[in-house]
Amino acid sequence: MHFRGGVLHRLPEERRPGPGASEDQDRRCADEFEVNHEEGEVIRVKEPSSYWWLRRRKYIAIFLRELSSVFILSYVLLYLLILAQLESGGRGLVSQFATVPFVGLSITLLAFSLYHSVTWFLLLPRIQPMKIGKVVLSGKLALIANLGGLVVASLLIASLVYGVQILSAR
């Protein structure tokens, strides 16, 4: 088997997968396998478990954050469906909102959306440090600035959607 530009083209011919010989299948299914990096040097490598990410709390948080992206997509698709229904009158849609499964789905989607947003804002100062001139702001100050921007944007959107006069002088 020869794959150009892939990983297998760097392997010596004898280490490449064969046409399906039983010893090749046994080697791939074993819990441990050998890797020959250089001539004469053999390293035994234990194949990672499918649940390797459950070993540390940090890995679980990262996995849940990535999984929350699927829920964000579901949230967006759900609201696009709602907008399409509202365009055609939306009378049947109102009765669906009061059902237990829909309320449960909405709460789950909201929880994952909030988790995704909070972890995003916690990661943002590490990913993109804020600079003013040549001075790099601390991570806490960047977090406060980002969360402040989120609150201001949320208040402005709420005032537009619900007609609430948040910034009025009364």
SULURJO-V541517 format. One line per field, one symbol per residue. ss: DSSP state (~ for helix, > for strand, _ for the rest). phi: phi as a letter, one per 40 degrees, with the letter a starting at -180 (. if undefined). burial: + if it has 24 or more other ideal C-beta (glycine too) atoms within 12 Angstrom, else -. Layout:
ss = ???
phi = ???
burial = ???
//
This chain:
ss = _______~~~__~~~______~~~~~~~~__>>>>>>>__>>>>>>_____~~~__~~~~~~~~~~~~~~~~~~~~~~~~~~~~~~~___~~~~~~~__~~~~~~~~~~~~~~~~~~~~~~~~~~~~___>>__>>__~~~~~~~~~~~~~~~~~~~~~~~~________
phi = .bbcgcccccccdcccccchcccccccccccbabbbcbdgbbbcbcccccbdcccbcccccccccccccccccccccccccccccccchgcccccccccccccccccccccccccccccccccdcccbccbbgbccccccccccccccccccccccccccccgcccbccc
burial = ----------------------------------------------------------------+--+--++--+--+------------------------------+--++-+++-+++--+-----------------++--+------------------------
//
